[in-house]
Amino acid sequence: MVNNHIHIFTTDDIPNKFLPLGLVRWLAKKDRKVFNWILHNLNPLTDSDILDRYLDFVRVGKLGGQKEIFENIMKEYPKETEFNVLTMDMSFMGAGKVPRNYELQLKELSALNKQYPQINAFCHIDVRRSNYLELFNNCINVLGFNGVKLYPPLGVAPFDDRYSHIYEICQKNNIPIMAHCTDGNPVHFKGSRKELVQLLCKYGFPVDMHKTNKELCSLFTHPKNYEGLLLKYPKLNFCLAHFGRGSEWDYVILEMIEKYDNLYVDCSYAMANENYWYKFKLQLITNEKLRSHCLFGSDYYMNVIENTEQQWSCKLRVFLGEEIWKDLTINNSNKYLYKNI
């Protein structure tokens, strides 16, 4: 089976101003329980979902490097499980300096992949990085990465012309794309309002000045941004992660799946809310195209789960049933990763 969506980057890969007032470095040294009260009672400065995620992140991040974090999650799944591990480059999100160089995160994951071949490593490419093409080529040809990650709400649209060469290489070499896709995501461009408006205008997005920065950043990651790409690169597999997180984007994505055979979704993060499970299962039962293009992913460890990863994934497996589970974790994953070629 394949868990198609996990993260194992560390606190050193998070920008210093990701949270206000220097809380990132401070919280990284503290215990989660100490700050639950702050989270729910004292913090009017930012969205509670950011702090929720970050505090869970700190708890896991204290395990050490990517090796320790991966070994921790590996214990939660059957031995034969593969993992699509997604890196994150947060250097250009306008949230300050990232403690360690992004290339060190990539090299560390590459070294870990040599020890654990069940890792499918995805490199996050942000075309605002001056050496992004060199970095991409090095990841694919030297470091052994076999997928590309996009994170548009950090301030770059997936149809940016600078991605064209990357998409061409990926299509030619059967390298899949994993793209973050949620509405109102708490992890978004943190620069000034002026900088954000300039970025949006660059791509021709309509700017409603009554909306918050978080709401405006949803324009970068709307599923419709991929329609032109799905047509231009019909043999390149795109996965819109989180299936819109249970929002109205579900319907947009469902319409697109009917039209494009190279479009996939994963259920990561959306499945953190068990109230969504019944709707999701019904969609899989009644929509054959969705069922054949949906992937299982947990979004570890950004997913806020009350129980352990193992308890959560086993519970979801029982709820969906073995036939659906096999489709999401084996059959569809093999197609998405080009293993059926």
C-alpha positions as CSV (number, residue, x, y, z in Angstrom):
1,M,0.0,0.0,0.0
2,V,1.0,3.6,-0.4
3,N,0.4,6.6,1.9
4,N,0.5,9.2,-0.8
5,H,0.9,12.3,1.4
6,I,3.2,12.8,4.4
7,H,5.7,15.4,5.6
8,I,8.8,14.8,7.7
9,F,10.6,18.2,7.5
10,T,11.6,19.7,10.9
11,T,11.3,23.0,12.8
12,D,14.5,24.2,11.1
13,D,12.6,24.3,7.9
14,I,9.9,26.8,9.2
15,P,10.5,30.5,8.8
16,N,11.1,32.5,11.9
17,K,8.1,34.8,11.4
18,F,5.7,32.0,10.5
19,L,3.9,33.0,13.7
20,P,3.9,36.5,15.1
21,L,6.2,37.9,17.9
22,G,8.9,35.3,17.3
23,L,6.7,32.4,18.6
24,V,8.1,29.9,16.2
25,R,11.5,29.6,17.8
26,W,10.1,30.0,21.3
27,L,7.4,27.4,20.9
28,A,9.9,25.0,19.4
29,K,11.6,24.8,22.8
30,K,8.4,24.2,24.7
31,D,5.9,21.4,25.5
32,R,2.6,21.3,23.6
33,K,0.5,21.0,26.8
34,V,1.9,24.3,28.2
35,F,0.5,26.2,25.2
36,N,-2.9,24.7,24.7
37,W,-4.4,27.3,27.1
38,I,-2.6,30.1,25.1
39,L,-3.8,28.7,21.9
40,H,-7.5,28.7,22.8
41,N,-7.7,31.7,25.2
42,L,-4.9,34.3,24.7
43,N,-4.1,34.5,21.1
44,P,-6.1,37.0,19.0
45,L,-3.2,37.6,16.6
46,T,-3.6,34.7,14.2
47,D,-5.8,31.8,13.2
48,S,-6.1,29.0,15.8
49,D,-5.7,26.4,13.1
50,I,-2.2,27.7,12.4
51,L,-1.2,27.3,16.1
52,D,-3.0,23.9,16.3
53,R,-1.0,22.7,13.4
54,Y,2.3,24.2,14.6
55,L,2.0,22.8,18.1
56,D,1.4,19.3,16.7
57,F,4.3,19.9,14.4
58,V,6.5,20.9,17.4
59,R,5.6,17.8,19.2
60,V,6.7,15.6,16.3
61,G,9.6,17.8,15.3
62,K,11.2,17.2,18.7
63,L,11.9,13.7,17.6
64,G,15.0,15.0,15.8
65,G,15.8,15.0,12.1
66,Q,13.8,13.6,9.2
67,K,15.2,10.1,9.9
68,E,13.7,10.0,13.4
69,I,10.4,11.4,12.2
70,F,10.1,8.9,9.3
71,E,11.0,5.9,11.5
72,N,8.3,7.1,13.9
73,I,5.6,7.1,11.2
74,M,6.9,3.9,9.6
75,K,6.0,2.0,12.8
76,E,2.4,3.0,12.4
77,Y,1.9,1.1,9.0
78,P,2.4,-2.4,7.6
79,K,6.0,-3.2,6.6
80,E,5.3,-3.1,2.9
81,T,3.9,0.4,2.9
82,E,5.4,3.1,0.7
83,F,5.3,6.8,1.5
84,N,5.2,9.8,-0.7
85,V,7.3,12.2,1.3
86,L,6.7,15.9,0.4
87,T,9.4,18.5,1.1
88,M,8.6,22.2,1.8
89,D,10.4,25.3,0.6
90,M,9.1,28.2,2.8
91,S,11.8,30.7,1.9
92,F,9.6,32.9,-0.3
93,M,6.4,33.1,1.7
94,G,7.3,36.4,3.3
95,A,7.7,35.0,6.8
96,G,11.3,35.7,7.5
97,K,14.4,33.6,7.4
98,V,14.3,29.8,7.3
99,P,17.0,28.4,9.7
100,R,18.5,25.9,7.4
101,N,19.1,26.0,3.7
102,Y,16.4,24.2,1.7
103,E,19.0,22.1,-0.2
104,L,20.1,20.6,3.0
105,Q,16.5,19.4,3.6
106,L,16.6,17.8,0.2
107,K,20.0,16.1,0.6
108,E,18.9,14.8,4.0
109,L,15.8,13.2,2.5
110,S,17.8,11.7,-0.4
111,A,20.2,10.1,2.1
112,L,17.3,8.7,4.0
113,N,15.8,7.4,0.8
114,K,18.9,5.3,0.2
115,Q,18.3,3.6,3.6
116,Y,14.5,3.3,3.1
117,P,13.7,2.6,-0.6
118,Q,10.0,2.7,0.3
119,I,10.2,6.4,0.3
120,N,9.0,8.2,-2.9
121,A,10.6,11.6,-2.5
122,F,8.8,14.7,-3.9
123,C,10.7,18.0,-4.3
124,H,8.9,21.2,-3.7
125,I,9.7,23.6,-6.5
126,D,9.2,27.3,-6.0
127,V,10.1,29.1,-9.2
128,R,11.0,32.3,-7.3
129,R,14.2,30.5,-6.2
130,S,17.0,31.7,-8.6
131,N,18.4,28.2,-9.2
132,Y,15.0,26.4,-9.3
133,L,15.8,24.6,-12.6
134,E,19.2,23.5,-11.4
135,L,17.7,22.4,-8.1
136,F,14.9,20.4,-9.9
137,N,17.4,18.7,-12.2
138,N,19.7,17.8,-9.3
139,C,16.7,16.3,-7.4
140,I,15.6,14.1,-10.3
141,N,18.9,13.2,-11.8
142,V,21.3,13.0,-8.8
143,L,19.3,12.8,-5.5
144,G,16.8,10.2,-6.8
145,F,13.6,12.2,-6.3
146,N,10.6,10.8,-8.2
147,G,7.9,13.5,-7.8
148,V,7.3,17.2,-7.7
149,K,5.4,19.2,-5.0
150,L,3.6,22.5,-5.6
151,Y,2.4,24.8,-2.9
152,P,0.6,27.7,-4.6
153,P,-0.8,29.6,-1.6
154,L,2.7,30.6,-0.7
155,G,2.4,33.1,-3.6
156,V,3.0,31.4,-6.9
157,A,0.5,30.1,-9.4
158,P,0.9,26.6,-10.9
159,F,0.5,28.0,-14.4
160,D,3.5,30.3,-14.1
161,D,5.4,30.0,-17.3
162,R,8.6,29.2,-15.4
163,Y,7.1,25.8,-14.6
164,S,6.8,24.9,-18.3
165,H,10.2,23.2,-18.6
166,I,9.6,21.2,-15.4
167,Y,6.2,20.0,-16.6
168,E,7.7,18.9,-19.9
169,I,10.4,16.9,-18.2
170,C,7.9,15.4,-15.8
171,Q,5.6,14.3,-18.6
172,K,8.4,12.8,-20.6
173,N,9.8,10.9,-17.7
174,N,6.6,9.9,-15.9
175,I,7.2,12.1,-12.8
176,P,3.9,12.9,-11.0
177,I,2.9,16.3,-9.6
178,M,1.4,16.7,-6.1
179,A,-0.3,20.1,-5.6
180,H,-1.7,21.6,-2.4
181,C,-5.4,22.4,-2.9
182,T,-7.5,23.9,-0.1
183,D,-9.6,27.0,0.3
184,G,-8.6,29.4,3.0
185,N,-5.4,27.6,3.9
186,P,-3.7,28.9,7.1
187,V,-0.3,28.3,5.6
188,H,-0.1,31.1,3.0
189,F,1.9,34.1,1.8
190,K,2.8,36.2,4.9
191,G,4.3,39.2,3.2
192,S,2.7,42.7,3.1
193,R,-0.7,43.4,1.6
194,K,1.0,45.4,-1.1
195,E,3.3,42.5,-2.0
196,L,0.4,40.1,-2.1
197,V,-1.6,42.4,-4.4
198,Q,1.3,42.7,-6.7
199,L,1.7,38.9,-6.9
200,L,-2.0,38.4,-7.6
201,C,-2.1,41.1,-10.3
202,K,0.9,39.6,-12.0
203,Y,-1.1,36.5,-12.7
204,G,-4.3,38.4,-13.6
205,F,-6.3,37.4,-10.6
206,P,-9.1,39.7,-9.6
207,V,-8.3,41.4,-6.3
208,D,-11.2,42.0,-3.8
209,M,-9.7,44.4,-1.3
210,H,-12.5,43.5,1.2
211,K,-11.0,40.0,1.6
212,T,-8.3,39.0,4.0
213,N,-4.9,38.0,2.8
214,K,-5.7,34.3,3.6
215,E,-8.8,34.5,1.4
216,L,-6.9,36.2,-1.4
217,C,-4.2,33.5,-1.3
218,S,-6.9,30.9,-2.2
219,L,-6.8,32.4,-5.7
220,F,-3.4,30.9,-6.2
221,T,-4.5,27.4,-5.4
222,H,-8.0,27.2,-6.9
223,P,-8.5,23.9,-8.8
224,K,-9.5,25.7,-12.0
225,N,-5.9,26.9,-12.3
226,Y,-5.0,23.4,-13.4
227,E,-7.4,23.1,-16.3
228,G,-5.0,24.5,-18.9
229,L,-2.2,22.4,-17.6
230,L,-4.2,19.2,-17.7
231,L,-5.0,19.9,-21.4
232,K,-1.4,20.9,-22.3
233,Y,0.2,17.9,-20.5
234,P,-2.3,15.0,-21.0
235,K,0.2,12.4,-20.0
236,L,1.3,14.2,-16.8
237,N,-0.4,13.1,-13.6
238,F,-1.5,15.9,-11.3
239,C,-2.9,15.2,-7.8
240,L,-4.9,18.0,-6.1
241,A,-4.2,17.2,-2.5
242,H,-6.8,17.3,0.3
243,F,-9.7,17.1,-2.2
244,G,-10.5,20.7,-1.5
245,R,-10.8,19.9,2.3
246,G,-14.6,19.3,2.1
247,S,-15.4,22.7,0.8
248,E,-17.4,23.8,-2.3
249,W,-14.3,23.0,-4.3
250,D,-15.3,19.4,-4.0
251,Y,-17.8,20.0,-6.8
252,V,-15.4,21.8,-9.0
253,I,-12.9,19.0,-8.7
254,L,-15.5,16.3,-9.3
255,E,-16.4,18.0,-12.6
256,M,-12.8,18.2,-13.6
257,I,-12.1,14.5,-12.8
258,E,-14.9,13.6,-15.2
259,K,-13.0,15.5,-17.9
260,Y,-9.4,14.7,-17.3
261,D,-7.9,11.2,-17.0
262,N,-4.6,12.7,-15.7
263,L,-6.2,14.3,-12.6
264,Y,-6.2,12.7,-9.2
265,V,-7.1,13.8,-5.7
266,D,-6.0,12.6,-2.3
267,C,-8.1,12.5,0.8
268,S,-5.4,13.8,3.2
269,Y,-6.3,16.3,5.9
270,A,-10.0,16.3,4.8
271,M,-10.3,12.9,6.5
272,A,-9.3,14.5,9.9
273,N,-12.9,15.5,10.2
274,E,-14.9,12.2,10.7
275,N,-18.1,14.0,10.0
276,Y,-16.9,14.1,6.4
277,W,-16.4,10.4,6.1
278,Y,-20.0,9.5,5.2
279,K,-20.2,12.0,2.4
280,F,-16.8,10.9,1.1
281,K,-17.6,7.2,1.1
282,L,-20.9,7.9,-0.7
283,Q,-19.1,9.8,-3.4
284,L,-16.7,6.9,-3.9
285,I,-19.6,4.4,-4.1
286,T,-21.6,6.4,-6.6
287,N,-18.9,8.0,-8.7
288,E,-16.7,5.4,-10.5
289,K,-14.4,8.0,-12.0
290,L,-13.6,9.5,-8.6
291,R,-13.1,6.1,-7.0
292,S,-10.5,5.3,-9.7
293,H,-8.7,8.6,-9.3
294,C,-8.6,9.1,-5.5
295,L,-5.6,8.4,-3.3
296,F,-5.2,7.7,0.4
297,G,-2.9,10.1,2.3
298,S,-2.7,11.1,5.9
299,D,-0.9,14.5,5.7
300,Y,1.2,13.3,8.6
301,Y,2.1,15.2,10.7
302,M,0.3,18.4,9.7
303,N,-2.9,16.5,10.3
304,V,-4.4,17.1,13.7
305,I,-5.4,13.6,14.9
306,E,-6.5,12.8,18.4
307,N,-5.4,9.2,18.2
308,T,-2.3,7.7,16.8
309,E,-1.7,7.6,13.0
310,Q,-2.2,3.8,13.2
311,Q,-5.5,4.1,15.0
312,W,-6.8,6.7,12.6
313,S,-5.8,5.0,9.4
314,C,-7.1,1.6,10.6
315,K,-10.4,3.2,11.6
316,L,-10.7,4.8,8.2
317,R,-9.8,1.5,6.5
318,V,-12.6,-0.4,8.3
319,F,-15.0,2.4,7.6
320,L,-14.3,2.5,3.8
321,G,-14.1,-1.3,3.4
322,E,-11.3,-3.4,1.9
323,E,-12.3,-3.0,-1.8
324,I,-12.3,0.8,-1.6
325,W,-9.2,0.8,0.6
326,K,-7.3,-1.3,-2.0
327,D,-8.3,1.1,-4.7
328,L,-7.1,4.2,-2.8
329,T,-3.9,2.7,-1.4
330,I,-2.7,0.3,-4.2
331,N,-4.6,0.4,-7.5
332,N,-4.9,4.1,-7.9
333,S,-1.5,4.9,-6.3
334,N,0.2,2.6,-8.8
335,K,-1.5,4.5,-11.7
336,Y,-0.6,7.9,-10.3
337,L,3.0,6.9,-9.7
338,Y,3.2,5.3,-13.2
339,K,3.8,1.8,-11.8
340,N,1.5,0.3,-14.3
341,I,3.6,1.4,-17.3
